[in-house]
Every structure is written in C-alpha cells, then in structure tokens.
C-alpha cells in the first residue's frame, strides 16, 4: 500500500474531529469571542439547517477511510467513536427542525387551523432563485418611488387567477440595513402565501451607508402607500395589509407596525394610511442601544453609528432609542407573531424575549411568540424542515388575523347602518314631561 494504515487512521481521526467540531458548534455557537464570532455563526448556521447534508458527507468520508484501513489502529477506532457521536448530534439537530411545528402549535393554540390552506410538504419547498409555484405569477421590478436619484422597485407575487379583496403582505429583506435585495429573501414564504390566495409585495429600499436612518423606514412607508393606492390593480383589500421580514427586515417590520401614520416618517405624504394589520418579524433586531449587553460592542461602533445612524450613541441616545422597537411599544400595536431561534448569535434571543414581554404588557392585540429550538439566524434561507414548519405557522397566524379583521369590519359596518343619523336621532328623541 502506498500509504500506511497508521497515517490513514490518524487522518481519519483528524477528519472526525473536524466534523464533530461543526456539530458541537451548532449546539454551542460562539457569541462573546469576537475573533471566532463570524466563523462560528456561519458554521453553526450551515450545520443546523443542513444537518442531513453534513451526515451524508461524514458518512462518505467514514466509508472511504474504513476501506483504506483506518480502523486497523487505535486512532482510527477513536475517530469512529467521535464520528458516531457527531452523527447522533446531527440527528438531534435535524429532529429539532422537523418537530418545529409543535412550537408553532403551542404559540398558535388559540387560533383556528386554516381549513382550506395548501400545506407545504418539505419536498416542495423552493429556494429563492428557483421560485416556482403552481398557480402563482410573479411581476418583477415594478417601480414605486423615485428618490435621491434612485428608482426603488418591488416584486409582486399573486395567484394567477384574478380576484378581488385579497389580503396583502409586504416582505422586507434583511442585510444589516447595508446589503440585501428583494431577489434574495422571503421567497419561500411569499410562494406559500401566494399559493394560498395572498398578494405579496417584496420591496427594495435605500441602503446605508448612502441612506441614513430613518430613510429606510420612510421608503417602506411610501411603498405601503403605493400598495394601497394600487389596491384595485392587484385585487387586494386595502384594509388588510400585513408586514414581515427577517433580521434588519424584521427590525423594519416591527418599526412599520409600531409607527403607523407617524408624520415623522412620512415627509410629504403625512396623510397616507401607513397602518398594518398584522406583523411577523423573524429573528429581528429589537434594540439599537444594546441595553442587555447581548450584542458585541462592534455592532454599534462599527456599523450602527458610522454607517446607519451617522450619529454617536453617547451624544444622541434618544435617536437610537427612537429607532428601537423596544422603545416604541404602545397599546394600539397590531397583532404580532414573533419568530426567533434560541441559538441566534447575530440577533440574540434575549432581546426578542424582552420585546415579547414588553409588548404583552402593553398591547391590546394578540402577541404570539415562537422560539425555535436549535435555530440560528437566517434559518429560513434554506429549504429545511424548520422553514417548512414556519411557513405553515405563519400562514395560520395571518389567515386568522385576516378573518378576525373581516369579522370586526363587518360588525362595525352593521353597527353604523343600524345607528340612526344624527338628524334622525334628534327628531325621534322623546322630550321629557
């Protein structure tokens, strides 16, 4: 043999340790050590959502090493034990994603199951650049605003069959307020909603460092105004528009929901209706001040201050608080479904938990929270079992909120029609003796 079995055994042990490191990091991603932070995030993200893929490559490597005699000496035997332990860990990671529907069932226990929804099998989950769902048409690059020498555009996904008064939703991409595009994010959810009768608008907005907060939010509010103005063209009900997005898009989703009709964020279109009727922020950022100390300090000093806010927190703390959903909670907030992973290192789960607690203490609307075991940031980028469960849960929540809104609107109209006009009431009011 051209290479000794001892060398093969030691090489197998090394490969086993590499695979086990990926698996272990998925369970315990690094949050506090800056030098390992980025590498740890990407490896845990890829391993947790692609656990079966990792299991396959580790199995292939194991078979090859065994064929070349890796088990003839003790390093290879130890390597096999480590590999088997890694496989067990990968199966646990896969099971966390597969059973995520239990988490949604618990969070949405008070909501009815949509009876006519087309469930999404894992095998039919599509990736962003392979978007294709039967019965759904997509209209690309529709201009909705010209501002600062830039034309802003959105994509529309809707049922092929014509309809009216359909519920609508705005999807906001993430990317740390600096990068990202409507082409890259949200398409699995958009496809699922459009296949179930929704009209979906995937919206681009100005990005930093060219844009300074709150220009990102202003663009999105303008997009919402545009959507309502074109309700007849796209067959939507202007009285029900929801909003969703992940990461920075989740932050903007929460801000859209909590600053409805605020003239500060509607310069030149102050009278437009920018209310939303439901919000689904996913692994969102809820705090620009880092009050819990969950973020690395560089999150503010290297990104928020010089690139997004163009201000220093120490000198203008109020600007950072006003940009934080945690500080914008109020009693009239719309219904929320908040989705977060318990192993998120980019937007730590503790901030989401505090936001949920604060919102539940204040809001008169539904506040539902699902904390996904084993999920990292941006988990829904992949066509994974966890993503499939999230899409069905989100559809269930949004369908219930739409039904509640229709019932509420019908009751209000009935009350208005039953109430006499002021003049009639005055004439028919009996006079006292």
C-alpha positions in Angstrom: 0.0 0.0 0.0 1.4 3.4 -1.0 0.4 4.9 2.3 0.5 3.3 5.8 -2.6 2.4 7.7 -1.3 4.3 10.7 -1.3 7.5 8.6 -4.8 6.8 7.4 -6.0 6.2 10.9 -4.6 9.5 12.1 -6.0 11.3 9.1 -9.4 9.7 9.9 -9.2 10.9 13.5 -8.5 14.4 12.2 -11.4 14.4 9.8 -13.6 13.1 12.6 -12.6 15.9 14.9 -13.4 18.4 12.1 -16.9 17.0 11.6 -17.5 16.9 15.4 -16.4 20.5 15.7 -19.1 21.5 13.2 -21.7 19.6 15.1 -20.6 20.8 18.5 -20.5 24.4 17.3 -24.1 24.1 16.1 -25.2 23.3 19.6 -22.9 25.9 21.3 -22.1 28.7 18.8 -19.7 31.4 19.9 -21.2 34.7 20.9 -18.7 36.6 23.1 -15.3 36.0 21.5 -15.0 38.4 18.6 -12.2 36.6 16.8 -14.4 33.4 16.4 -17.7 35.1 16.1 -18.2 35.2 12.3 -16.7 31.7 11.6 -18.8 30.2 14.4 -22.0 31.8 13.1 -21.6 30.5 9.5 -20.6 27.0 10.5 -23.4 26.7 13.1 -25.9 28.1 10.6 -24.9 25.7 7.8 -24.8 22.7 10.2 -28.0 23.3 12.0 -30.1 23.8 8.8 -28.2 21.3 6.7 -27.7 18.6 9.3 -28.6 15.8 6.9 -26.1 17.1 4.3 -23.4 17.0 7.0 -24.4 13.5 7.9 -24.0 12.4 4.3 -20.6 13.9 3.8 -19.3 12.5 7.1 -20.7 9.1 6.2 -19.0 9.1 2.8 -15.7 10.1 4.4 -16.0 7.4 7.0 -16.6 4.7 4.4 -13.6 5.8 2.4 -11.3 5.8 5.4 -12.5 2.4 6.6 -11.8 0.9 3.2 -8.3 2.2 3.4 -7.7 0.5 6.8 -8.4 3.4 9.2 -9.7 1.0 11.9 -6.5 -1.1 12.0 -5.0 1.1 14.7 -6.4 2.9 17.8 -6.6 6.5 16.3 -9.0 5.2 13.7 -11.2 3.5 16.3 -11.3 6.6 18.4 -12.1 8.6 15.2 -15.0 6.2 14.5 -16.4 6.8 18.0 -16.2 10.6 17.6 -17.9 10.3 14.2 -20.7 8.2 15.6 -21.2 10.8 18.4 -21.3 13.5 15.7 -23.9 11.6 13.7 -26.1 11.4 16.8 -25.8 15.1 17.3 -26.7 15.8 13.7 -29.8 13.7 14.0 -30.8 15.7 17.1 -30.3 18.9 15.1 -32.4 17.5 12.2 -35.1 16.5 14.7 -35.2 20.0 16.2 -36.2 21.4 12.8 -38.6 18.6 11.9 -40.6 19.0 15.2 -40.7 22.8 15.0 -44.4 22.5 14.2 -45.0 21.7 17.9 -43.6 25.1 18.8 -45.9 26.8 16.4 -48.9 24.7 17.6 -48.2 25.9 21.2 -47.8 29.5 20.2 -50.9 29.5 18.0 -53.1 27.2 20.2 -55.9 29.8 20.4 -56.1 30.2 16.6 -58.2 28.0 14.3 -56.4 25.8 11.8 -57.0 27.1 8.3 -59.2 24.5 6.7 -58.5 25.4 3.0 -54.8 26.0 3.2 -52.5 24.1 0.9 -49.9 22.6 3.2 -46.3 22.8 2.1 -44.5 19.5 2.0 -40.8 19.7 2.7 -40.1 18.3 -0.8 -41.9 21.2 -2.5 -40.1 24.0 -0.6 -38.3 26.2 -3.1 -35.2 28.2 -2.8 -35.2 32.0 -3.6 -33.6 31.7 -7.1 -35.7 28.7 -8.0 -39.1 30.3 -7.2 -41.9 28.5 -9.0 -45.2 27.6 -7.5 -48.2 26.2 -9.4 -50.9 28.8 -9.8 -48.7 31.8 -8.8 -47.5 34.5 -11.1 -44.7 37.0 -10.4 -44.3 40.5 -11.7 -40.8 41.7 -11.3 -39.2 45.2 -10.8 -42.3 47.4 -10.5 -41.2 51.0 -9.8 -42.9 52.5 -6.7 -40.7 55.6 -5.9 -38.0 57.8 -7.2 -35.9 59.5 -4.5 -32.4 60.7 -4.2 -31.6 59.9 -7.8 -32.6 56.3 -7.3 -35.6 54.3 -8.6 -37.0 51.9 -6.0 -38.8 48.8 -7.1 -40.8 45.9 -5.8 -41.8 42.4 -7.0 -45.4 41.2 -6.8 -46.4 37.5 -6.3 -50.1 36.7 -6.6 -52.5 34.0 -7.7 -52.7 33.6 -11.4 -56.5 33.5 -11.2 -58.0 37.0 -11.0 -59.6 38.0 -7.7 -60.6 41.0 -5.5 -60.3 42.0 -1.9 -57.4 39.6 -1.3 -55.2 40.1 1.8 -51.8 41.6 1.1 -48.4 41.4 2.8 -45.2 43.4 2.4 -41.9 41.4 2.7 -38.8 43.4 3.8 -35.4 41.9 3.1 -32.6 41.9 5.7 -28.9 42.6 5.3 -27.9 44.8 8.3 -29.5 47.9 6.6 -26.5 47.9 4.3 -26.8 45.0 1.9 -29.6 42.7 0.6 -32.1 42.7 -2.2 -35.7 41.6 -2.8 -34.4 38.8 -5.1 -32.7 37.0 -2.3 -35.0 36.7 0.6 -38.6 35.9 1.6 -39.5 33.8 -1.5 -40.4 30.5 0.2 -42.9 32.4 2.4 -44.1 34.5 -0.5 -44.7 31.4 -2.7 -46.6 29.7 0.1 -48.8 32.7 0.8 -49.5 33.5 -2.9 -50.4 29.8 -3.5 -53.0 30.3 -0.7 -54.6 33.4 -2.1 -52.4 36.2 -0.8 -50.9 39.1 -2.8 -47.3 39.6 -1.8 -45.0 42.6 -2.3 -41.3 42.1 -1.9 -39.8 45.6 -1.5 -36.4 47.1 -2.0 -35.5 50.3 -0.1 -32.5 52.6 0.1 -29.5 51.1 1.9 -26.7 52.5 4.1 -24.2 54.0 4.1 -25.8 56.1 1.3 -29.0 56.1 3.3 -29.2 57.5 6.8 -31.8 56.3 9.3 -34.8 56.7 9.1 -34.7 56.9 5.3 -35.0 53.1 5.1 -38.3 53.2 7.0 -39.6 56.2 5.1 -39.1 54.3 1.8 -41.1 51.3 3.1 -43.9 53.5 4.4 -44.1 55.1 0.9 -44.2 51.6 -0.6 -47.2 50.8 1.7 -48.9 54.0 0.5 -48.3 52.9 -3.1 -49.7 49.4 -2.4 -52.9 50.9 -1.1 -53.2 53.3 -4.0 -52.9 50.3 -6.4 -55.2 48.0 -4.5 -57.7 47.7 -7.4 -54.9 46.9 -9.9 -53.7 44.0 -7.8 -57.0 42.9 -6.4 -56.2 43.5 -2.8 -58.2 44.6 0.2 -56.6 48.0 1.2 -58.0 47.5 4.7 -55.7 44.5 5.4 -52.0 44.7 4.7 -49.6 42.7 6.8 -45.8 43.1 7.0 -43.0 40.6 7.5 -39.2 40.4 7.3 -36.1 38.9 8.8 -33.1 40.3 10.6 -32.8 44.0 9.7 -36.0 43.4 7.7 -37.5 42.2 11.0 -36.5 45.3 12.7 -38.1 47.4 10.0 -41.2 45.1 10.2 -41.6 45.9 13.9 -41.0 49.7 13.3 -43.6 49.7 10.5 -46.1 48.1 12.9 -45.3 50.4 15.8 -45.1 53.8 14.0 -48.3 53.7 11.9 -49.2 57.1 10.5 -46.4 58.9 12.3 -45.7 62.1 10.3 -42.0 62.0 11.3 -41.6 59.0 8.9 -43.9 60.3 6.2 -42.4 63.5 4.9 -44.5 64.8 2.0 -47.2 62.1 2.5 -48.2 62.7 6.1 -51.9 61.9 5.5 -51.3 58.5 3.9 -52.6 55.5 5.8 -49.4 53.5 6.8 -51.1 51.2 9.3 -50.5 47.5 9.1 -53.0 44.9 10.3 -50.5 42.2 11.4 -46.7 41.9 11.7 -44.4 38.9 11.6 -40.8 39.8 12.5 -38.4 36.9 12.1 -35.0 36.8 14.0 -35.3 40.6 14.2 -33.2 43.2 15.9 -35.3 45.0 18.6 -32.7 47.3 20.2 -30.2 49.8 18.9 -28.9 50.6 22.4 -27.7 47.1 23.4 -29.3 47.6 26.9 -29.0 43.9 27.7 -25.4 43.7 26.6 -26.2 40.8 24.3 -24.5 42.3 21.2 -20.8 42.7 20.5 -19.8 46.3 21.0 -18.7 46.5 17.4 -22.4 46.1 16.4 -22.9 49.7 17.4 -19.4 51.2 17.0 -18.6 49.8 13.6 -22.0 49.5 11.9 -24.9 51.4 13.5 -23.0 54.6 14.4 -20.9 55.3 11.3 -23.0 53.6 8.6 -26.7 53.5 9.6 -27.4 56.2 12.1 -24.5 58.6 11.3 -24.5 59.6 15.0 -22.9 58.6 18.3 -25.0 56.9 20.9 -23.2 58.7 23.7 -24.1 62.1 22.3 -27.6 61.4 20.9 -29.0 58.4 22.7 -32.6 59.4 22.0 -32.1 58.8 18.3 -31.1 55.2 19.0 -34.0 54.7 21.4 -36.5 56.0 18.9 -35.1 53.6 16.3 -35.5 50.7 18.7 -38.8 48.7 18.6 -38.4 48.1 22.3 -38.9 51.8 22.9 -41.9 52.2 20.5 -44.3 49.7 22.0 -47.8 51.0 22.7 -51.3 49.8 23.4 -52.6 50.2 19.8 -50.0 47.9 18.2 -51.3 45.5 15.7 -51.2 41.7 16.2 -47.7 40.2 16.2 -46.3 36.8 15.6 -42.7 36.9 16.7 -40.4 34.2 15.4 -36.9 33.7 16.8 -34.2 30.9 17.2 -32.9 30.1 20.6 -29.3 29.8 19.2 -29.3 33.1 17.3 -25.9 34.8 17.7 -26.5 37.8 15.4 -29.8 38.9 17.0 -29.7 37.2 20.4 -32.9 35.7 21.7 -32.8 37.6 24.9 -33.7 40.8 23.1 -36.7 39.1 21.4 -37.9 37.7 24.8 -37.8 41.2 26.3 -39.7 42.6 23.3 -42.3 40.0 23.7 -42.7 40.6 27.4 -42.9 44.4 26.9 -45.4 44.1 24.0 -47.6 41.7 26.0 -47.7 44.0 29.0 -48.8 46.9 26.8 -50.6 45.9 23.6 -54.3 45.2 23.4 -53.8 43.0 20.4 -52.6 39.4 20.1 -48.9 38.8 20.8 -47.7 35.4 19.8 -44.2 34.1 20.2 -42.5 31.0 18.9 -38.9 30.3 20.0 -37.5 27.7 17.7 -35.1 25.2 19.4 -31.8 24.9 17.6 -32.4 27.7 15.1 -29.6 30.1 14.2 -30.1 33.5 12.5 -31.4 33.4 8.9 -32.5 29.8 9.2 -35.3 30.2 6.6 -32.8 30.9 3.8 -32.6 27.1 3.5 -35.2 24.7 2.3 -35.2 22.9 5.6 -37.9 21.1 7.6 -37.8 24.0 10.1 -38.5 26.5 7.3 -41.5 24.4 6.1 -43.0 24.4 9.6 -42.5 28.2 9.8 -44.3 28.8 6.6 -47.3 26.8 7.6 -47.4 28.5 11.1 -47.1 32.0 9.5 -50.0 31.2 7.1 -52.1 30.0 10.0 -51.5 33.2 12.0 -52.0 35.6 9.1 -55.2 33.8 8.0 -56.6 34.0 11.5 -55.8 37.7 11.7 -57.4 38.4 8.3 -60.6 36.5 9.4 -60.7 38.5 12.6 -60.3 41.8 10.7 -63.1 40.9 8.3 -65.4 40.0 11.2 -64.6 43.2 13.0 -65.1 45.3 9.9 -68.4 43.6 9.2 -69.6 44.2 12.7 -68.6 47.9 12.6 -70.4 48.4 9.3 -73.5 46.7 10.7 -73.5 48.9 13.8 -73.1 52.0 11.6 -76.0 51.1 9.3 -78.2 50.3 12.4 -77.5 53.6 14.1 -79.8 56.5 13.1 -78.2 59.5 11.5 -77.7 62.4 13.9 -80.6 64.4 12.5 -82.9 61.4 12.7 -81.8 60.7 16.3 -82.6 64.3 17.2 -86.1 64.2 15.8 -87.0 60.8 17.3 -85.7 61.6 20.8 -88.7 62.0 23.1 -89.0 65.2 25.1 -89.4 64.9 28.8 -92.6 65.9 30.6 
